């Protein structure tokens, strides 16, 4: 069957340079040539690309490789396009700034206090309408050194004028002197989701934290899950009403991780995967009826070492199931590879994912949701990171770190139905009939 549909546009890395191609079989275009690039992110319109240089500087260019410009010379902590708009937000030196694609001057949205280690930090989240950003903010209080000097908060910031409101702070007024910590997870509808730890401890947070959400009335509610602080461990259904989460405390990703779904209104929950398997990185199908995810054997809390990390990840495969837990199927089964990072394309029939061979060489592949038509999209080579450096000590694969596999940079561009062989034959028959009729008219 012929299918001339564009499944999306993909930006990816090869040896430190950015390439751009149309899925599934478009010819790749090399956009950079200095071997010093990473983290490509396509804008919502598909016309612009933001990326990092090796020194941490943020650049922007058109997806045809033209009009490359330096956005900021500082080391960028985080950057992300607004939903549905070619407005780029980024954090640098504690400041939150925005830049409209095609512009030359960024706008300061949130300034940084004069003290070191203060201001906007970590990863922010956009509201769905692109008018607001929620960011984590750190201040140093003027108090005696014997008291806790730091205040951490989450601010909801208007990107037009920089006005903000503080929606949560640590330490809270009723627990002065007791530090805590939060990490933003997502902004879904009117709810801002965050992980919350009672104590400011990186070690405690590494073992996972309860997930909460804050509603429009600033009321904090439990979301019904505890997970590690990885955003790809959370996935919200297209209507935002159901959360799929890779749940389980303990920082080791090869042990005690299950896919659970939670209705955010009724609080009804259901564990979908078996205890003998770990299940990670859930993603919803566009229609909200199915989930794809990564699963592998649960090898237990083994001693952390490089060999254990890689062996614990070796059996990971791509799976699919219905949202009620039925029709569970393993889509991939080649023991030569380990699989990560499924992304469901907008046609609802194809899943893009990453593969690693025994030597740690990554590549990108496509497969249909029925397990058929497996095809390689491209090899992806890293100029900066080894296979072991692309995962942390606990077996989490960092898409944002090994940005050669810029799965997040896939832009789904489905527009109109595919042209099948049946359609082609029908159109040909219509043209033949028209030709015969026209010939008869001319003969008369």
C-alpha positions in Angstrom: 0.0 0.0 0.0 1.3 3.4 -0.9 1.3 6.1 1.8 2.5 9.5 0.9 1.6 11.1 4.2 4.2 13.1 6.1 4.3 11.5 9.6 6.2 14.5 11.1 9.5 16.4 11.1 12.5 15.1 13.1 15.5 17.0 14.3 18.4 14.8 15.5 22.1 14.7 16.1 25.0 13.1 14.3 28.5 13.7 15.5 27.6 17.0 17.1 25.7 18.4 14.2 22.0 18.9 13.8 20.0 17.2 11.0 16.5 17.7 9.9 14.3 15.3 8.0 10.7 14.4 7.2 9.4 11.1 8.5 9.5 8.4 7.6 11.9 8.5 4.6 12.6 12.1 3.8 16.2 13.0 2.8 18.1 14.5 5.8 19.4 18.0 5.7 22.5 18.9 7.7 21.9 22.2 9.4 25.1 22.8 11.3 28.7 22.0 10.5 30.9 22.7 13.5 30.2 19.6 15.5 29.4 21.6 18.7 25.6 21.4 18.9 23.0 19.5 20.9 19.4 19.7 22.2 17.5 20.5 19.0 13.9 21.7 19.6 11.5 22.4 16.8 9.0 25.3 17.3 5.3 24.7 17.1 5.1 26.1 13.5 7.9 23.8 12.4 9.7 26.8 10.9 12.3 27.4 13.7 14.8 25.3 15.7 16.4 26.2 19.0 19.5 24.4 20.1 22.5 24.6 22.4 26.2 24.9 21.6 28.8 22.9 23.5 29.6 25.9 25.8 25.9 26.1 26.8 24.9 29.1 24.6 21.5 29.1 23.1 21.0 29.5 19.4 18.0 29.7 17.0 17.7 29.1 13.3 15.2 28.3 10.6 14.6 24.6 9.9 16.1 25.1 6.4 19.4 26.1 8.1 19.1 29.8 7.4 19.1 32.8 9.8 21.2 31.2 12.6 21.4 33.7 15.5 22.9 33.7 19.0 20.0 34.1 21.5 22.2 34.6 24.6 25.9 34.2 25.3 25.3 32.9 28.9 25.1 29.3 29.9 21.4 28.3 29.5 19.9 26.3 32.3 16.7 25.3 30.5 14.7 26.4 27.4 11.3 25.5 25.9 9.0 26.7 23.2 5.5 28.0 24.2 2.6 25.7 23.2 1.2 26.8 19.8 3.5 29.8 19.4 7.0 30.4 18.2 7.9 32.1 21.5 11.0 30.7 23.2 11.5 30.9 27.0 14.8 30.2 28.7 16.6 30.6 32.1 20.1 32.0 32.3 21.9 33.2 35.4 18.7 33.2 37.4 16.7 35.2 34.9 13.7 34.0 33.0 13.6 35.5 29.4 11.6 35.1 26.2 12.5 35.6 22.6 10.1 35.7 19.7 11.4 33.6 16.8 12.9 36.0 14.2 13.6 38.6 16.8 17.0 39.7 18.0 16.5 40.9 21.5 15.2 38.8 24.4 12.8 40.2 27.0 13.5 39.9 30.7 10.4 38.4 32.4 11.8 37.5 35.8 14.9 39.3 37.1 17.4 37.6 39.4 18.2 38.9 42.9 21.8 40.1 43.4 22.9 37.1 45.5 24.4 34.0 44.0 22.3 30.9 43.6 19.1 32.9 43.5 16.4 33.7 41.0 14.5 31.4 38.5 16.0 27.9 38.3 15.4 24.4 37.2 12.8 23.5 34.7 9.7 25.7 34.2 6.3 24.7 32.7 4.0 26.6 30.3 0.3 26.9 30.6 -1.6 25.4 27.6 -2.6 28.9 26.2 1.1 30.0 26.3 0.3 33.1 28.4 1.8 32.0 31.7 4.9 30.2 33.0 5.2 28.5 36.3 8.8 28.6 37.5 10.8 27.7 40.7 12.3 30.7 42.4 15.0 31.0 45.1 15.5 33.9 47.4 18.0 34.6 50.2 16.3 36.1 53.3 17.9 38.8 55.5 18.0 36.7 58.7 20.7 35.7 61.2 23.0 33.0 59.9 21.7 30.7 62.6 18.3 30.6 60.9 17.4 29.1 57.5 18.2 31.8 55.0 16.7 30.4 51.8 13.2 30.6 50.6 12.0 28.4 47.7 8.8 29.1 45.9 6.8 28.5 42.7 5.7 31.5 40.9 3.0 31.9 38.2 4.4 34.5 35.8 2.6 36.5 33.1 4.9 36.4 30.1 3.5 39.7 28.7 4.3 41.9 31.7 6.3 39.8 34.2 3.6 40.2 36.9 3.5 37.1 39.1 1.8 35.5 42.0 3.4 33.1 44.5 1.5 29.8 44.6 3.6 27.8 47.1 6.6 28.6 49.2 9.1 26.8 51.5 9.3 27.1 54.3 5.6 27.8 54.6 4.4 30.2 57.3 3.2 27.5 59.6 6.6 25.7 59.5 9.2 28.6 59.7 12.7 27.3 59.8 11.8 23.9 58.3 13.0 23.8 54.7 11.4 21.8 52.0 11.7 21.3 48.3 9.5 21.1 45.2 10.1 20.2 41.6 7.6 21.2 38.8 6.2 18.4 36.8 3.5 19.7 34.4 0.7 22.3 33.9 -2.5 20.5 32.8 -5.6 22.6 32.3 -6.0 24.6 35.5 -3.8 22.4 37.6 0.0 22.8 38.2 1.6 19.5 39.1 4.7 19.2 41.3 6.7 16.7 43.3 7.0 17.8 46.9 9.5 16.7 49.6 9.1 17.8 53.2 12.9 18.3 53.5 15.5 19.9 51.3 17.5 16.8 50.5 18.7 15.8 47.1 19.2 12.2 48.4 15.7 11.9 49.7 14.2 13.4 46.5 16.3 10.9 44.4 14.2 8.1 45.9 11.0 9.7 44.6 8.4 12.1 46.0 4.6 12.3 46.2 3.0 14.1 43.3 0.6 16.9 44.1 -1.3 19.5 42.1 -2.3 23.1 42.9 -5.7 24.3 41.5 -6.9 27.8 40.7 -7.7 28.4 44.3 -4.1 27.6 45.4 -5.4 24.5 47.1 -2.9 21.7 47.2 -4.2 18.2 46.5 -2.6 14.8 46.3 -2.4 13.5 42.7 -2.4 9.8 43.9 1.1 8.7 43.0 4.7 8.7 44.1 7.4 8.6 41.4 10.9 9.5 40.6 11.4 13.1 39.5 11.5 12.4 35.8 8.9 14.1 33.6 8.9 11.2 31.1 7.5 9.1 34.0 4.3 11.1 33.8 1.8 11.2 30.9 -1.6 12.9 30.8 -4.4 11.7 28.5 -5.3 14.0 25.6 -8.2 15.4 27.6 -6.1 15.9 30.7 -8.4 13.8 32.9 -6.2 10.7 33.5 -2.7 10.5 34.6 -0.5 7.5 33.6 2.6 7.3 35.9 5.6 5.0 36.3 5.0 4.6 40.0 7.4 3.3 42.6 9.9 4.7 45.1 13.6 3.7 45.1 15.9 5.5 42.7 16.8 2.3 40.8 14.8 2.3 37.6 15.3 -1.5 37.1 13.3 -2.3 40.2 9.8 -1.6 41.6 8.3 0.5 38.8 4.8 -0.1 37.5 2.4 1.8 35.2 -0.6 3.1 37.1 -3.4 5.2 35.7 -5.4 7.6 38.0 -8.6 9.5 37.1 -7.9 13.0 38.4 -11.5 13.7 39.2 -12.9 10.4 40.6 -9.5 9.3 42.1 -10.1 5.8 40.6 -6.8 4.1 39.9 -5.6 0.9 38.2 -2.2 -0.7 38.0 -1.7 -1.9 34.5 1.6 -3.8 34.5 2.9 -7.0 36.2 5.2 -7.0 39.3 7.9 -9.1 37.5 8.4 -6.3 35.0 9.5 -2.7 35.4 7.5 -0.3 33.2 8.7 3.2 32.3 8.0 6.2 30.1 4.2 5.8 29.3 2.8 7.8 26.4 -0.8 8.1 25.3 -2.1 7.4 21.8 -3.7 10.6 20.3 -7.2 9.1 20.8 -6.6 8.4 24.5 -7.5 4.8 24.2 -4.0 3.2 24.4 -0.6 3.5 26.0 2.8 2.7 24.8 5.6 2.2 27.3 9.0 0.6 27.9 9.2 -2.6 30.0 11.9 -5.0 31.1 12.7 -7.5 33.8 12.7 -6.4 37.4 16.1 -7.5 38.6 15.7 -6.1 42.1 17.8 -3.6 44.1 21.2 -4.7 42.8 24.5 -2.9 43.8 25.0 0.2 41.6 27.8 -0.2 39.1 28.3 0.6 35.4 27.9 -3.1 34.5 24.7 -3.4 36.6 23.2 -0.2 35.1 23.7 -1.5 31.5 22.7 -5.1 32.3 19.6 -3.8 34.1 18.5 -1.9 31.0 19.4 -4.5 28.4 16.0 -6.3 28.4 13.9 -3.2 27.8 11.3 -3.5 25.0 8.4 -1.4 23.6 5.0 -2.5 24.8 1.4 -1.4 24.1 -1.9 -1.8 25.9 -5.4 -0.4 26.2 -6.1 2.1 28.9 -8.2 -0.5 30.8 -5.2 -2.8 30.8 -6.5 -5.1 28.1 -4.9 -6.2 24.8 -1.3 -6.0 26.2 1.3 -6.7 23.6 5.1 -6.6 23.3 5.9 -4.8 20.0 9.6 -5.5 19.8 11.6 -8.6 20.6 15.1 -8.3 19.0 17.6 -9.2 21.7 20.3 -7.4 19.8 18.8 -4.1 20.9 17.6 -2.2 24.0 14.7 0.1 23.5 13.8 3.5 25.1 11.6 6.6 24.7 8.5 5.7 22.7 6.7 8.6 21.1 3.3 8.2 19.5 2.9 10.1 16.3 -0.2 12.1 15.5 -1.6 9.6 13.0 -2.2 7.2 15.9 -0.7 4.3 14.0 3.1 4.8 14.3 5.4 4.9 17.3 8.9 6.4 17.1 11.5 5.0 19.6 15.2 4.7 20.3 17.3 1.6 20.0 20.8 0.8 21.4 22.8 -2.1 20.1 25.4 -4.1 22.1 28.1 -1.5 21.5 25.8 1.3 22.8 25.2 2.8 19.3 21.8 4.5 19.2 19.4 4.7 16.3 15.8 5.8 15.8 13.1 3.4 14.5 9.4 3.5 13.5 6.9 0.7 14.1 3.1 0.5 13.6 1.0 0.1 16.7 0.0 -3.4 15.4 3.7 -4.4 15.5 4.2 -4.4 11.8 6.3 -2.3 9.4 9.3 -1.9 11.6 11.7 0.4 9.9 14.9 2.2 10.8 14.7 6.0 10.5 18.3 7.0 11.1 21.5 6.2 13.1 22.2 8.8 15.7 25.8 9.4 16.8 27.0 11.3 19.9 29.9 13.7 19.8 29.9 14.3 23.5 28.5 11.4 25.5 29.3 7.7 25.8 26.5 5.2 26.3 27.1 5.1 30.1 27.1 8.9 30.3 23.7 9.0 28.6 22.1 7.3 31.7 22.5 8.1 35.3 23.7 5.8 38.0 20.1 4.6 38.5 19.3 3.6 34.9 17.3 6.5 33.7 17.8 7.4 30.0 18.3 11.1 29.6 16.7 12.3 26.4 17.7 15.8 27.3 21.3 14.8 28.0 22.0 12.6 25.0 20.1 15.0 22.8 21.3 13.2 19.7 18.0 11.3 20.3 15.9 14.5 20.3 12.7 12.5 20.4 11.0 15.6 21.9 11.8 17.5 18.7 9.4 15.5 16.6 6.7 17.7 15.2 3.6 15.9 14.1 2.4 17.5 10.9 -0.5 15.3 9.7 -2.6 17.2 7.3 -5.2 15.3 5.4 -5.7 11.6 4.6 -3.1 9.3 3.2 -3.3 8.4 -0.5 -3.7 4.6 -0.8 -3.4 2.4 -3.9 -7.2 2.1 -4.0 -7.5 5.9 -4.1 -4.9 6.0 -6.9 -6.7 3.4 -9.0 -10.0 5.1 -8.5 -8.7 8.4 -9.6 -7.0 6.8 -12.6 -10.3 5.2 -13.6 -12.1 8.5 -13.3 -9.6 10.2 -15.5 -9.9 7.4 -18.1 -13.7 7.7 -18.2 -13.4 11.5 -18.6 -10.9 11.0 -21.4 -13.1 8.6 -23.2 -16.1 10.9 -22.9 -14.1 13.9 -24.0 -12.9 11.9 -27.1 -16.4 11.0 -28.1 -17.5 14.7 -27.8 -14.7 15.8 -30.0 -15.4 13.1 -32.6 -19.0 14.5 -33.0 
